[in-house]
């Protein structure tokens, strides 16, 4: 059999572009490896600083630091239960409000809205996500707090004040500041971010999959529920986790409207505190090497631990969903 001319020719020198690619490939691999390892190094350094800085508080109070709600700089007795409670509850309430709003907005933008309106409103959502948090805090203090104090809490007390079990959720003086107000502000802040992620994920889905559902006679909601959501599950959960991380770590906006009170109560309208807000308020007044500064550093380590646990839980849910779908 005749050998093709290309194979019968003697070995040719490689093209300059290939030679340059071979020379640049090790350098590029080293660069991207360094960036990946650098992320782990920075993360490990942050964890080390938080844990080492808060070790004095952990060793002084022991496990009681996690369950004590006392925060008294005069007696040098500090506990993490109250700010942890405020962080978890305010973030959970914010997600309960923000996720349905974000999903509805993303669904409308990708499946129902005219292209011209979707482009304008999609741009507005992205601009709203870029608003600084302190602006949300000022808006919440001057607008949302009076509305909650004069209208929302009195109406809630009149409606639920005599219901056993639910009356404790609306108890307290109508100050307007508290967990409920903080959750509303956080929901307004994280809704645009979650919406933008969900919208991009829905739009990145192959059109043939969506059109196949319509071709089988499915409605828009059925296509979204049985086709789009299963395909974009990871992106949707990623957007929710992103919003949850911003809610748990938010500082100034929450400080304006939560009331800054270190106690645990059932009322959603009672003043409370979060880890980020407490650190921002107390850090300037904490001398270096003091037990108070160690307690604040320990709170920072606890906040990181909560973030890691929620991220692990979300990934566990995704893995479980994929296993169920594979069956």
C-alpha positions in Angstrom: 0.0 0.0 0.0 1.3 3.4 -1.0 2.3 5.6 2.0 0.8 9.0 1.9 3.2 11.8 1.1 2.6 13.4 4.5 3.8 10.3 6.3 6.7 9.5 3.9 8.3 12.9 4.4 11.1 13.2 6.9 10.4 14.6 10.3 9.7 18.2 10.0 10.4 20.9 12.5 7.5 21.9 14.6 5.8 25.1 13.9 6.8 28.1 15.9 3.4 28.3 17.5 3.6 24.7 18.6 7.1 25.3 20.0 5.9 28.3 21.8 2.9 26.4 23.1 5.1 23.6 24.5 7.4 26.2 26.2 4.4 28.2 27.6 2.4 25.2 28.8 4.5 24.4 31.9 4.5 28.1 32.9 0.8 28.3 32.4 0.3 25.1 34.4 2.5 26.4 37.2 0.6 29.7 37.2 -2.9 28.2 37.5 -1.6 25.7 40.1 -0.2 28.5 42.1 -3.5 30.4 42.0 -5.4 27.3 43.1 -3.0 26.6 45.9 -3.0 30.3 46.8 -6.8 30.2 47.5 -6.3 27.3 49.9 -3.4 29.1 51.6 -5.4 32.3 52.1 -8.4 30.3 53.4 -6.2 28.4 55.8 -4.5 31.6 56.9 -7.9 33.2 57.7 -9.0 30.2 59.6 -5.7 30.1 61.5 -6.0 33.8 62.5 -9.6 33.5 63.6 -9.0 30.3 65.7 -5.7 31.5 67.2 -7.2 34.9 68.0 -10.3 33.4 69.6 -8.5 30.5 71.4 -8.3 32.6 74.6 -12.1 32.9 74.7 -12.6 29.2 73.9 -10.1 28.1 76.6 -11.6 30.6 79.2 -15.3 29.8 78.8 -15.0 26.3 77.3 -18.1 24.8 75.6 -20.3 27.3 77.6 -19.2 30.0 75.2 -21.3 28.5 72.5 -24.5 28.2 74.6 -24.3 31.3 76.8 -26.3 34.3 75.8 -24.5 36.7 78.2 -22.4 39.5 76.7 -21.2 41.7 79.5 -17.9 43.6 79.0 -18.0 44.9 82.6 -17.9 41.4 84.2 -15.8 40.0 81.3 -18.4 37.3 80.6 -19.0 36.6 76.9 -21.2 34.1 75.1 -21.9 33.4 71.5 -25.5 32.1 71.6 -27.3 35.4 71.1 -25.4 36.7 68.0 -25.4 33.2 66.5 -29.2 33.0 67.1 -29.7 36.4 65.4 -27.5 35.5 62.5 -29.2 32.2 61.8 -32.8 33.4 62.3 -32.4 36.6 60.3 -30.7 34.8 57.4 -33.3 32.0 57.4 -36.2 34.5 57.3 -34.4 36.5 54.6 -34.1 33.4 52.4 -37.8 32.5 53.0 -38.7 35.8 51.5 -36.0 36.2 48.9 -35.9 32.8 47.2 -39.6 32.8 46.1 -39.2 36.4 44.9 -36.0 35.6 43.0 -37.4 32.4 41.4 -40.6 34.2 40.3 -38.6 37.1 38.9 -36.2 34.8 37.0 -39.0 32.6 35.7 -40.9 35.7 34.4 -37.8 37.2 32.8 -36.9 33.9 31.0 -40.3 32.4 30.2 -43.0 35.1 30.2 -41.6 38.6 29.7 -41.3 40.2 26.3 -37.6 40.4 25.2 -37.5 44.2 25.4 -39.0 44.3 28.9 -36.8 41.4 30.0 -33.6 43.2 28.9 -34.6 46.4 30.8 -35.7 44.7 34.0 -32.8 42.3 33.9 -30.4 45.3 33.8 -32.3 46.9 36.7 -31.9 43.7 38.7 -28.2 43.7 38.2 -28.0 47.4 39.1 -29.9 46.7 42.3 -27.5 44.0 43.2 -24.7 46.6 43.0 -26.2 49.0 45.5 -23.9 49.4 48.5 -25.2 47.8 51.7 -25.0 51.0 53.7 -27.6 52.5 51.4 -30.0 49.6 52.1 -29.3 50.2 55.8 -30.1 53.9 55.7 -33.2 53.2 53.6 -34.3 50.6 56.0 -33.8 52.9 59.0 -35.7 55.8 57.6 -38.5 54.0 55.6 -38.9 50.4 56.7 -38.5 50.8 60.5 -41.3 53.4 60.8 -43.6 51.3 58.6 -43.0 48.2 60.8 -43.4 50.1 64.0 -46.6 51.9 63.0 -48.4 49.4 60.7 -46.9 45.9 60.5 -46.3 45.0 64.1 -49.6 46.5 65.4 -51.5 44.6 62.6 -49.7 41.4 63.4 -50.4 41.8 67.1 -54.1 42.4 66.4 -54.3 39.3 64.1 -52.1 36.9 66.1 -51.9 38.4 69.6 -54.6 36.0 70.9 -53.5 32.9 69.1 -51.8 30.4 71.5 -48.2 29.8 70.5 -48.2 32.5 67.8 -48.7 35.4 70.2 -45.1 35.2 71.4 -43.9 35.8 67.8 -45.4 39.3 67.7 -44.9 40.4 71.3 -42.9 43.4 72.4 -43.0 47.1 72.1 -43.4 48.5 68.5 -39.9 49.9 68.1 -39.7 48.9 64.5 -36.2 47.4 64.8 -35.6 43.7 65.3 -35.2 40.4 63.5 -38.2 40.9 61.2 -36.9 44.3 59.9 -33.4 43.0 59.5 -34.7 40.0 57.5 -36.7 42.3 55.2 -33.6 44.4 54.5 -31.5 41.3 53.9 -34.2 39.8 51.6 -34.2 43.0 49.5 -30.4 42.9 49.3 -30.0 39.3 48.3 -33.0 38.9 46.0 -31.2 40.7 43.0 -28.1 38.5 43.4 -30.1 35.2 43.5 -32.3 36.4 40.7 -29.3 37.2 38.5 -27.8 33.8 39.0 -31.1 32.0 38.4 -31.7 34.0 35.3 -28.3 33.2 33.8 -28.7 29.5 34.6 -32.1 29.3 33.1 -30.9 31.1 29.9 -27.9 28.8 29.6 -30.1 25.8 29.3 -30.2 24.3 25.7 -33.3 25.4 23.9 -34.0 21.9 22.5 -34.7 20.6 26.0 -37.2 23.3 26.7 -38.8 23.1 23.3 -39.1 19.3 23.7 -41.3 19.8 26.7 -43.5 22.3 24.9 -43.7 19.8 22.0 -45.1 17.2 24.4 -47.9 19.5 25.4 -46.4 20.7 28.8 -47.3 24.1 30.1 -44.7 26.7 31.0 -44.8 25.8 34.7 -44.5 22.1 33.9 -41.5 22.7 31.7 -40.0 24.8 34.4 -40.7 22.3 37.1 -39.8 19.0 35.3 -37.2 20.2 32.8 -35.5 23.5 33.6 -35.2 23.1 37.4 -33.8 19.5 37.3 -31.3 20.6 34.7 -30.2 23.8 36.5 -30.4 22.4 40.0 -26.7 23.1 40.8 -26.8 26.6 39.6 -30.0 27.4 41.5 -28.6 26.0 44.7 -25.4 27.9 44.1 -27.3 31.2 43.8 -29.2 30.5 47.0 -25.9 29.7 48.8 -24.4 32.9 47.5 -27.3 34.9 48.8 -27.2 33.1 52.1 -23.5 33.9 52.5 -24.1 37.5 51.9 -27.0 37.6 54.4 -25.0 35.9 57.1 -22.0 38.2 56.6 -23.9 41.5 56.1 -22.8 44.1 58.6 -23.8 47.7 58.2 -27.3 47.3 56.8 -28.2 44.9 59.6 -26.6 47.2 62.2 -29.0 50.0 61.2 -32.2 48.1 61.8 -31.7 45.1 64.1 -31.6 47.0 67.4 -28.2 45.7 68.6 -29.5 43.8 71.7 -27.7 40.6 72.8 -30.6 38.5 74.0 -32.6 35.5 72.7 -36.3 35.7 72.4 -39.3 34.3 70.5 -40.5 37.7 69.2 -39.6 38.5 65.6 -40.0 42.2 66.4 -37.7 42.3 69.4 -34.3 43.9 69.0 -31.5 41.4 68.5 -28.0 41.1 67.1 -25.9 39.2 64.6 -22.3 38.1 64.6 -21.2 40.6 62.0 -23.0 43.5 63.6 -21.6 42.8 67.0 -18.1 42.5 65.7 -18.5 45.8 63.9 -19.8 47.6 67.0 -17.5 46.1 69.6 -14.2 45.7 67.7 -13.1 49.4 68.0 -13.5 49.3 71.8 -11.6 46.0 72.3 -8.0 46.5 73.4 -5.3 44.2 71.9 -4.9 41.0 73.9 -8.1 41.5 75.8 -10.6 38.8 76.5 -13.3 40.8 74.7 -11.2 40.9 71.5 -10.6 37.1 71.8 -14.4 36.6 72.1 -15.0 38.7 68.9 -12.3 36.6 67.1 -14.0 33.5 68.3 -17.3 34.8 66.9 -15.6 35.3 63.6 -14.4 31.7 63.6 -17.9 30.5 64.5 -19.4 32.5 61.6 -17.0 30.8 59.2 -17.9 27.4 60.7 -21.6 28.1 60.1 -20.9 29.1 56.5 -18.9 25.9 55.9 -21.7 23.8 57.4 -24.4 25.4 55.2 -22.2 25.0 52.2 -21.6 21.3 53.0 -25.3 20.8 53.6 -26.2 22.3 50.2 -23.7 20.1 48.5 -25.1 17.1 50.4 -28.6 17.9 49.2 -27.4 18.2 45.6 -25.6 14.8 45.8 -28.7 13.2 47.3 -30.9 14.7 44.6 -28.5 13.4 41.9 -28.5 10.0 43.4 -32.3 10.0 43.5 -32.5 11.1 39.9 -30.1 8.4 38.8 -32.3 5.7 40.3 
